[in-house]
Amino acid sequence: MEHLPVMLAETLQQLAIKKNGIYLDCTFGRGGHSSAILSQLDTSGQLLALDRDKEAVDSEYAQKMREDRRFTLKHSSFSNLGSIVEQAGISGKVDGILLDLGVSSPQLDNPERGFSFLRNGPLDMRMDSTTGMSAAQWLTSVDEKELVKVLFDYGEERFARRIAGAIVAARTQSPITTTKQLAELIADAVPIKERHKHPATRSFQAIRIQINGELEQLKMVLRQSVPILKPEGRLVVISFHSLEDRIVKRFINAESGVKYNPGKLPVKEADIAKGLLKKIGKALKAGATEMTENPRARSAIMRVAERV
C-alpha cells in the first residue's frame, strides 16, 4: 500500500511556510511531508529530517531526496533533536517543526517488522531495529504486574489482567515469537469482542508503545522544541491516539499559560513570566474526503503552537 502523508494540506498551511525558512521534519517516514515542504522552499530554504527507522533512512526515495542540497536526513530518534539542531548551528533559528507520530504504512505492511496482527511475522515491533529489545524478547521476561500496567495504561485494555495472565501462562510452555501467536493468544483471552475491531488491537498498540518508549520520546522532543524555534516559528504535531494527543495538548497549554500568578501583589504585568508558546486555533481533524481515501487519517488529530 502506498504511504499517503496524513493531513498534508493542513500541515503546509499550519507550518505557515516561508520560502527561505528552516524546517524540521522529525518523522521522515517515506518523505511525503518532507517532499511537500521542500517544494515550498526557494534555493535558500533548508529542511532537516530525522527518522529512527533505518529502513526509512536507507530507502530509495530517501536517497533520491538527498540529491537536493537543501535537504539533510539523519538516522536518529527525535528525542535527540536538541543536540542535532545544536550541531547544525540552527538552534533558535527554526521556522517550523513537524511531528507526525505513530507507525507508518510501510512499517505496518512489512510482516518482518512485527507491527501488525493482520500479517504473520517475527514479533519485533522496534521502530529502530538496529537497537533495543524486541517485543518477543520483552515478553519472555516481563513481570506479570508490569505487563498488566502496560496493557491498561498504554492500550486502555479493560481485559489487561486476563491477557497478561494468558501470556505468562503460554510462555511457560513455549516462547511467543510471532505476531500470529500473540494475536491468537489475546483473541482467546478476551471474553467480549468489539464489532469491527480485532481483539489484539489495543494490546499490540500498548506493547509497541512500551518497546519503543514512544510517550517518553514525545515528552522529550516537545521540551526540546521550544528553544529551537525562532519567534513566530510553528510547532505542528499530528497524533493518532488519545495518549499522544493528551501529552501534546497538556504541553501546549502549559507552555501557553502564565508561569507565575502574583495574586493580589502589586506586580507589573511585564514582570510576570509567561509561556513561550501561543496556541494556534483548535485541534484539527482530517476532512471527510481524506478519511475515505486514507483510513489512517481517521484517528489523526493536529495541534499547532507558535513561539512568541
C-alpha positions as CSV (number, residue, x, y, z in Angstrom):
1,M,0.0,0.0,0.0
2,E,1.3,3.5,-0.9
3,H,2.1,5.6,2.1
4,L,-0.1,8.7,2.0
5,P,1.1,11.6,4.2
6,V,-1.7,12.4,6.6
7,M,-3.3,15.9,6.6
8,L,-0.8,17.2,4.1
9,A,-2.7,20.4,3.1
10,E,-3.3,21.3,6.7
11,T,0.4,20.6,7.5
12,L,1.6,23.0,4.9
13,Q,-0.9,25.6,5.9
14,Q,-0.2,25.4,9.6
15,L,3.5,25.5,9.2
16,A,3.0,28.9,7.5
17,I,6.0,28.1,5.3
18,K,8.4,30.9,4.4
19,K,10.3,30.3,1.2
20,N,13.7,31.0,2.8
21,G,12.9,29.3,6.1
22,I,14.4,26.5,8.1
23,Y,12.2,23.5,8.8
24,L,12.4,20.2,10.7
25,D,10.5,17.0,9.8
26,C,11.2,14.9,12.8
27,T,9.4,11.8,11.4
28,F,10.6,11.4,7.8
29,G,8.8,8.1,7.1
30,R,8.6,7.8,3.3
31,G,9.1,11.5,2.8
32,G,5.6,12.6,1.9
33,H,5.6,15.6,4.2
34,S,9.3,16.4,3.6
35,S,8.8,16.4,-0.2
36,A,5.9,18.8,0.0
37,I,7.8,21.2,2.4
38,L,10.8,21.2,0.1
39,S,8.5,22.1,-2.8
40,Q,7.5,25.3,-0.9
41,L,11.1,26.5,-0.3
42,D,13.3,28.5,-2.5
43,T,17.1,27.9,-3.0
44,S,17.9,29.5,0.4
45,G,15.5,27.3,2.4
46,Q,16.6,24.3,4.4
47,L,14.9,21.1,5.6
48,L,16.4,18.8,8.2
49,A,14.6,15.5,8.6
50,L,15.0,12.7,11.1
51,D,13.8,9.1,11.4
52,R,14.7,6.4,13.9
53,D,13.8,3.7,11.3
54,K,16.9,2.7,9.4
55,E,14.8,1.3,6.5
56,A,13.2,4.7,6.0
57,V,16.6,6.5,6.1
58,D,18.1,4.0,3.6
59,S,15.0,3.8,1.3
60,E,15.4,4.6,-2.4
61,Y,13.1,7.6,-2.0
62,A,15.3,9.0,0.7
63,Q,18.5,8.5,-1.4
64,K,16.8,10.4,-4.2
65,M,15.8,13.3,-1.9
66,R,19.3,13.6,-0.6
67,E,20.4,14.8,-4.1
68,D,18.7,18.1,-3.1
69,R,21.3,20.3,-1.4
70,R,18.6,22.0,0.7
71,F,17.8,18.6,2.4
72,T,19.5,16.7,5.1
73,L,18.3,13.4,6.6
74,K,19.7,11.8,9.7
75,H,19.1,8.3,11.3
76,S,18.1,9.3,14.8
77,S,15.2,9.3,17.3
78,F,13.6,12.7,17.6
79,S,14.4,12.7,21.3
80,N,17.9,13.7,20.2
81,L,16.6,16.7,18.3
82,G,18.2,19.4,20.6
83,S,21.7,18.1,20.1
84,I,21.3,17.5,16.3
85,V,20.0,21.1,15.9
86,E,22.8,22.4,18.0
87,Q,25.4,20.6,15.9
88,A,23.8,22.0,12.8
89,G,24.0,25.6,14.2
90,I,20.4,26.4,13.7
91,S,19.0,26.4,17.3
92,G,16.7,29.3,17.8
93,K,16.5,29.8,14.0
94,V,13.9,27.2,13.0
95,D,10.7,28.4,11.4
96,G,8.8,25.2,11.8
97,I,8.9,21.7,13.4
98,L,6.6,18.8,12.3
99,L,5.9,15.7,14.3
100,D,3.8,13.0,12.6
101,L,3.6,10.4,15.3
102,G,2.8,6.7,15.2
103,V,3.6,3.9,12.8
104,S,3.8,4.4,9.0
105,S,2.0,2.3,6.5
106,P,5.3,0.7,5.2
107,Q,6.1,-0.4,8.7
108,L,2.7,-1.9,9.2
109,D,2.7,-3.6,5.8
110,N,6.0,-5.3,6.2
111,P,5.4,-8.6,8.1
112,E,9.1,-8.8,9.1
113,R,8.7,-5.7,11.3
114,G,6.1,-7.4,13.5
115,F,3.8,-4.4,14.0
116,S,0.6,-5.8,12.6
117,F,-1.5,-8.7,13.9
118,L,-3.0,-9.0,10.4
119,R,0.2,-10.3,8.9
120,N,2.2,-13.1,10.5
121,G,5.9,-12.4,11.1
122,P,8.5,-12.2,13.8
123,L,7.3,-10.4,16.9
124,D,9.7,-7.4,16.7
125,M,7.9,-4.1,16.8
126,R,11.0,-2.0,17.1
127,M,10.9,1.3,15.2
128,D,14.7,1.2,15.1
129,S,15.5,-2.5,14.5
130,T,19.3,-1.8,15.0
131,T,19.0,-1.4,18.7
132,G,17.0,-2.3,21.8
133,M,14.8,-5.3,22.8
134,S,12.2,-6.8,20.5
135,A,8.6,-7.4,21.7
136,A,9.3,-11.2,21.7
137,Q,12.3,-10.7,24.0
138,W,10.4,-8.3,26.3
139,L,7.5,-10.8,26.6
140,T,9.8,-13.6,27.7
141,S,10.8,-11.8,30.9
142,V,8.3,-9.0,31.8
143,D,6.7,-9.3,35.2
144,E,3.0,-10.1,35.0
145,K,2.1,-7.0,37.1
146,E,4.1,-4.7,34.8
147,L,2.5,-6.3,31.8
148,V,-0.9,-5.6,33.2
149,K,0.0,-2.0,33.7
150,V,1.4,-1.6,30.2
151,L,-1.7,-3.1,28.6
152,F,-4.0,-1.0,30.7
153,D,-2.1,2.3,30.6
154,Y,-0.9,2.3,27.0
155,G,-3.6,0.2,25.4
156,E,-6.5,1.2,27.6
157,E,-7.3,-2.5,27.5
158,R,-10.1,-3.4,30.0
159,F,-9.1,-7.1,29.9
160,A,-5.5,-6.4,30.7
161,R,-5.4,-8.9,33.6
162,R,-6.8,-11.7,31.5
163,I,-4.5,-11.1,28.6
164,A,-1.4,-10.8,30.8
165,G,-2.3,-14.0,32.6
166,A,-2.7,-15.8,29.3
167,I,0.7,-14.5,28.0
168,V,2.5,-15.5,31.2
169,A,0.9,-19.0,31.2
170,A,1.7,-19.6,27.5
171,R,5.3,-18.5,27.7
172,T,6.0,-21.3,30.3
173,Q,5.1,-23.8,27.6
174,S,7.0,-22.1,24.7
175,P,8.3,-18.7,23.7
176,I,5.9,-16.3,21.9
177,T,7.9,-15.4,18.8
178,T,5.4,-14.4,16.1
179,T,2.6,-11.9,15.6
180,K,0.1,-14.7,14.8
181,Q,0.9,-16.5,18.1
182,L,0.3,-13.4,20.2
183,A,-2.8,-12.2,18.3
184,E,-4.4,-15.7,18.7
185,L,-3.5,-15.8,22.3
186,I,-5.1,-12.4,23.0
187,A,-8.2,-13.3,21.0
188,D,-8.7,-16.4,23.1
189,A,-8.2,-14.5,26.3
190,V,-10.7,-11.7,25.5
191,P,-14.2,-12.7,26.6
192,I,-16.1,-9.9,24.7
193,K,-15.3,-9.0,21.1
194,E,-15.9,-5.5,19.8
195,R,-17.5,-5.1,16.4
196,H,-15.1,-4.1,13.6
197,K,-12.1,-4.2,16.0
198,H,-9.6,-7.1,16.3
199,P,-9.3,-8.1,20.0
200,A,-5.5,-7.7,19.7
201,T,-5.6,-4.1,18.6
202,R,-5.2,-2.4,22.0
203,S,-2.6,-4.9,23.2
204,F,-0.4,-4.6,20.1
205,Q,-0.5,-0.8,20.5
206,A,0.4,-1.0,24.2
207,I,3.4,-3.3,23.6
208,R,4.6,-1.2,20.7
209,I,4.5,1.9,22.8
210,Q,6.4,0.2,25.6
211,I,9.1,-1.3,23.3
212,N,9.8,2.0,21.6
213,G,9.4,4.3,24.7
214,E,7.1,6.4,22.5
215,L,5.4,8.5,25.1
216,E,8.7,9.4,26.9
217,Q,10.3,10.2,23.5
218,L,7.4,12.5,22.7
219,K,7.7,14.3,26.0
220,M,11.4,14.8,25.4
221,V,11.1,16.2,21.9
222,L,8.3,18.6,22.9
223,R,10.5,20.0,25.7
224,Q,13.4,20.4,23.3
225,S,11.3,22.1,20.5
226,V,10.6,25.4,22.3
227,P,14.2,26.8,22.4
228,I,14.8,25.5,18.8
229,L,12.1,27.7,17.3
230,K,12.6,31.3,16.4
231,P,9.8,33.9,17.3
232,E,6.7,33.1,15.2
233,G,8.1,29.6,14.4
234,R,5.4,26.9,14.4
235,L,5.2,23.5,16.1
236,V,2.8,21.2,14.3
237,V,2.0,17.8,15.8
238,I,-0.1,15.0,14.3
239,S,-1.1,12.3,16.8
240,F,-3.1,9.1,16.3
241,H,-4.4,8.1,19.8
242,S,-5.6,9.7,22.9
243,L,-2.4,9.1,25.0
244,E,-0.2,11.0,22.5
245,D,-2.8,13.8,22.0
246,R,-3.2,14.3,25.7
247,I,0.5,14.8,26.1
248,V,0.7,17.3,23.2
249,K,-2.4,19.2,24.5
250,R,-1.1,19.5,28.0
251,F,2.3,20.6,26.8
252,I,0.9,23.3,24.6
253,N,-1.5,24.5,27.3
254,A,1.3,24.6,29.9
255,E,3.7,26.5,27.6
256,S,1.0,28.9,26.5
257,G,-0.1,29.9,30.0
258,V,1.1,32.3,32.7
259,K,4.0,30.8,34.6
260,Y,3.5,32.8,37.8
261,N,0.3,34.2,39.3
262,P,1.1,37.0,41.6
263,G,-2.3,37.0,43.2
264,K,-3.0,40.4,44.8
265,L,0.6,41.6,44.9
266,P,1.2,44.9,43.1
267,V,3.4,43.2,40.4
268,K,3.6,44.8,36.9
269,E,2.4,42.7,34.0
270,A,5.9,43.0,32.5
271,D,7.3,41.2,35.5
272,I,5.1,38.1,35.2
273,A,6.8,35.2,33.5
274,K,4.6,33.9,30.6
275,G,4.8,30.8,28.4
276,L,6.9,30.8,25.3
277,L,4.3,29.3,23.1
278,K,0.9,30.6,21.8
279,K,-1.8,28.0,20.9
280,I,-3.0,28.4,17.3
281,G,-6.6,27.6,16.9
282,K,-8.4,24.4,17.9
283,A,-7.4,20.8,17.3
284,L,-7.8,19.9,13.6
285,K,-9.0,16.6,12.1
286,A,-8.8,15.3,8.5
287,G,-11.5,16.1,6.1
288,A,-14.2,13.6,5.0
289,T,-12.6,13.0,1.6
290,E,-9.2,12.2,3.1
291,M,-10.7,9.9,5.7
292,T,-12.3,8.0,2.9
293,E,-9.2,7.8,0.8
294,N,-6.8,7.2,3.6
295,P,-8.2,5.2,6.6
296,R,-5.1,6.1,8.7
297,A,-6.3,9.7,8.7
298,R,-9.5,8.9,10.6
299,S,-7.8,9.0,14.0
300,A,-5.4,11.8,13.3
301,I,-5.5,15.0,15.4
302,M,-3.4,18.0,14.7
303,R,-2.4,20.6,17.2
304,V,-0.4,23.7,16.5
305,A,1.5,26.2,18.6
306,E,3.7,29.3,17.8
307,R,6.8,30.5,19.5
308,V,6.2,34.0,21.0
